[in-house]
Amino acid sequence: MTAKTLQRRSRLLAAASLTAAAALTLSACGFSSESGSASGSDSGSEGSAGAPRTVKTAMGDVKVPAAPQRVVVLDTAELDSVLTLGVKPVGASHADVDSGFLNYLPKDQVAGITDVGQMMTPNLEAIAGLKPDLILTSKIRHGDKYAELSKIAPTVMTENTGYPWKENFQVHAEALNKQAEAKMVTDDYAEHVADVTKALGGKEKAGATEVNMVRFVEGADIRVYGKKNYIATILADVGLGRPAITDQAKDGFSYDVSPEKIDLADADAVFHSTYGDPKKSKETQATGSGLWKNMDAVKNGKVFAVDDQLWIQGIGYTAADKILGELRTNLTK
């Protein structure tokens, strides 16, 4: 993590603390900012100063509080977004990993967040019990639950997750009324990207270095990631080259291979992660084979095992900042 990113995060956390303090003051006074009068209601939108705002979402226009105070997030990208913007949600769903909340997230930032269930099957009663004033998720994940969720609190859904993560982040920032903070985040990211590209020898040298991302997935074929997914956008931002095999990826997402064709993943550098058991995901079989060991990347010491939770599941600027650091470290060895 860069020094500038740490400074930015400190500023965001300080701002979040001031906002929380102001909300507690309003709450203690029993003040309803939307009605402008004292109120004993425990409605989720109480204590959010100012008039409601309208946010354009995948499900149409949604009115949200001026400054949401009790946010629930139902996917990993949304959790990354809110924490990056200095907002600690009251509730979040967990990923299908032992750590629950993804392990790259600072423990002090996720401490105290109520777990509302597995990502694809969140507990609606648990969500309602938190009395949220805003719910963030995506249509592809929870579109079928939109009617139920929107009865609990204003629900802002993006269309998809992964590849459009930057656009989704802006929607999250707008819903949270954190556009100024979002600009700080994106400016820092652009600066970090430029630093990494420079460290790799500049745009021309970076472009001449072909990089592949391979994911071993339990219960599925091995994925050689294409150009339309989260990690691909980071590689593209740095200006790294991609092998021709990535152009064969289905819908731009991934080109799936068996262990018997793992050599198709060869490149100047290969990063790989594992989701699930190494044996059941075919990682053990593939990386122990002669095909793998004879790949140029392996022979040249340019194969790097990386954390699946960070590189694949995180999907946000906090994850991206850490990934940029790992790209720089590994590719400049």
N, C-alpha and C positions, 0 to 999 in steps of 0.2 A: 504494500500500500504506500503511495507516495506521500511526502510530507504535506503537499497541497491538499490531497484528499483528506488527510487527518485533520488539517485545519478547517476544511469545509465541514467535515462531520461534526467537529466541535461546535462550530457556529450553528449548525442545524439543531444539534441537541440542546444548545443553550436557548435557541428560539422556541423549541418545543417545550422546554421547561417553563418558559414565560407564558406560553399559550395555555399550558395545563394549569398554571397557577391562577391565571385570569379566569379560566373556566370554573375552577373550584370556588373562587370568590363569588362569581355569579350564582353558582349553585347554592352556596351557603346563604345567599340573600333570597333564594327562591324566585329568581328573576327569569322570566321567559322572554328572550330577546326577540322572538318572532312576534309575540303579541305586545311587547313593550310594557308588560304589567306583571305584578307579582302573581305567582302561580304555584299550586301544590301538585301539579301534574308530574308524573314520572315518565312522560313521553320521551322516547329516545332522542328527539331533536332538540330538547330543551338545553339551554346553556350554550348554544352555538350562535355567537353574536352576529347580528345583521340579518338581512332578508335572504330567503332561500335563493339559490342560483339554479340555472338550467344547464345540464350537461348533455351533450349529444352522445348516445351510446348505441351499441349494436341492437338494442331493443327499443330504440326511439329516444325522445327527449325525456330526461329524468330530473325532477327537482330535488336538489340536495341542500342540506344546511349550509349556511355561509361559511362556517368553520367547524367541520365535523370533529367531535371529541371522542366518540365511542365507535371505533371502526373495527369491522370484522372482515378478514380476508380469507378467501377459500382456495387459493392456489399459491404455488411457490413464487411465481413472478410477482403477484400482488404483495406478498410478504416482503420480498426484496425491495419493491418500489416504496412501500410506506416506511420501512426502516431507513432506506436511503434518504428519504425526505425528512427524516427526523421525527416520524410519527410512530409511536408504539401502539399497535392495535390491542383491543381488549380481548380479541379472540382470533384464532387462525386454525385452519385445518392442517393436518400433518401429512407429510409425504410417506410413501411406503418404504421407509428406511428405519433402521434401528434407532437412530437419533431422534426420530419424530420430526422436529424442525431441522432443516438442513444444517449440516455440521459446519459449513463455512461462515454461518452467521455468528457474530459475537454473542457469547452466552449472556452477557449482561443486557443485551438488547432484546433477547427473546425470553428472559426470565420474567415470570409473572403473566405471560400471555396464556390465556385459557385455550386448551386444545378442544376444538369443537368437532373432532372426528376425522376419519380418513378423507383425503382430498375428494375422491369421487362420490363418497357417501356421507357428507357432513350431517351432523345431528341438528335438525332444525329446532328442536326444543332447546338444546344447549345454546344455539345462536340467539333465539328469542329471549332466553333467560338473561343474556348479557345486555339486553335493551340497547342494541346498537342504533346509531343514527346514520350509518352508512355501511353498505356491504359492497365489497369489490371482488369481482371474479370475471369469467369469460363465458360466452355463449357456448363454445365448444365443450366446456366442462360442465356447466350447470344450467344451460338454456332450458332444460326440461323442468327445472325447479324454480324458474323465474317468478311464476305467479305466487308461489308460496313464500319465496324470499322477499319479494317486494311488499308483501303484507307485513313483514316484520320490520323492514326499514327500506329507505331508498336504495335500490340495487343498481350499481353501475357495472355493466358488462361490456367488455371488448368482444370483437367477433371471434378472435382466435388467440392463441398464445405462441410463444417461440419466435418465429421469424419476424413478426411485426412488433417486437418487444419495445423498440424505441417509441413508436407511435402509441403503443399501449401505456407506456410510462407517462406520456404527456396527458393521456386521458385520466390516469390515476392522479396526477398532479393537479389537474383541473378540478377533479371531484373533491380533492382535499384542500383546494384553494392554496396550493403551494407552487404556483407557476414560477415565482422568483427563485425559490429554492431549486426548482427543476433546472432552471437555466444555469445555476451554479454547478449542478451535477454534470450537465452535458458539456459545459465549458471545460470542466476538469477532465472529463473523459477524453475530449478532443485533444487536450494538451498531453495527456498520458499516451494516447495513441501516437501522436507525433514524436514523443520521446522514444517510444519503442521502435518506431520505423527508423529513426535516426540511429539508434543503437545497433540495428540490423544492417547498417551500411547505406541507408537511404532507400528511396522508393524503387529505384532500378534493381538494386541488389535484393531487396525484399521480394519484389515481383518475380525474380528469377529463382526464388526458393520455393519449391512446391511442397505443400504441407497437406497431409491427410489426417482426418479424425476418424478413428474406428471405435465402435462401441460393441462390446459383447453383452448380449441381453439374454437372460435366462428365459427359455421357452420361445426363442425367436432366432432367426438367422442373424449372422454378424452384419452390422451396419457400417458401411463406409459412407460417411456423411457427405451430402451434396452441398449445394450453394444456397439453399433456401431453408435455413434453420438458424437458431440462435448463435451457435458457435461459429458458423460460416460467416455471419455478419461481422464478428470481431476479427476474424482472419482477413476478411476483405478490407476492413477499416485500416488495419496495419499495412495492407497492400501486398500480403503474401500471395504467392502463386498457388494454384490448385491443379492437381493432375487431371488428365483428360477423363479418367474414370468417373469423376464427379459430375460430368455432363450427362452421364447415363442414369443418374439418380431419379427414381420415380417421383414425379411432381417436384423435383429439385431437392427432395428431403434426404433420401438415402438410396444407395445401391447395395442391395443385400446379397451376401455371398455365404457359401458354406466354408468350413475349414479347409476343404480341398481346393478352394480358390482364393485363399487368403493372400496369396502373393499379388493379387490384383490391387491390393491396398498399398503397394510399395510407393514410396515417394522420397524426396530429399529428407523429409522428417515425418515421422508418424507419431501422433499422440493417440493413446488408447485408454478407455475406461471400461469398467465392468458394472453391470446392473444385475444383482443377484449372485448366486453361487458360481464361482469361477468354472467349476466342472460342468454344471448344467447350462451355463451360458456359452460353453464351447471355448472359453478363453484358454483353459489348460491344454485342450487338444490342439488348438490353432497355434499357440505360441511355442508349443513343444515340437512342432512339426519341422521337417526339413525345408518346406516351402517358406515358412516364416524366417527361419535362421539364415536362409540364402537371400533374403531381401536386402537390397542395398542399404536401406535405412538401418537395418539391424547390424550389418557388417560395419557400417560407419559410425555406430554408436549414437544414432539419431532417432531412437525409439524411446518414448517417454510415457510411462504409466501415470495417469492423472486421476484426480478424484471425480467420480461420476456426479456426485451431488453438486460440486462446484461447476464443472465444465458443461454438464448437460441439463441438470435439473434446476439450477438457480434462476436463470433467465432474468437478469436485471443488472443494474449498474454497479451494485456492490460486488456481485459475482464477477462482472466483466473487469473491474479494476484489479481483482486478484488474478484473473486469467491473464491479463496483459503482463503482469509481473512475472508469471510463470513462463509465458512465451519468451519474454526477454531473457530470462535466466537460462532457459534450455537452449534456445537457438543461438545464443552467443557463446556457448561453451566451446 
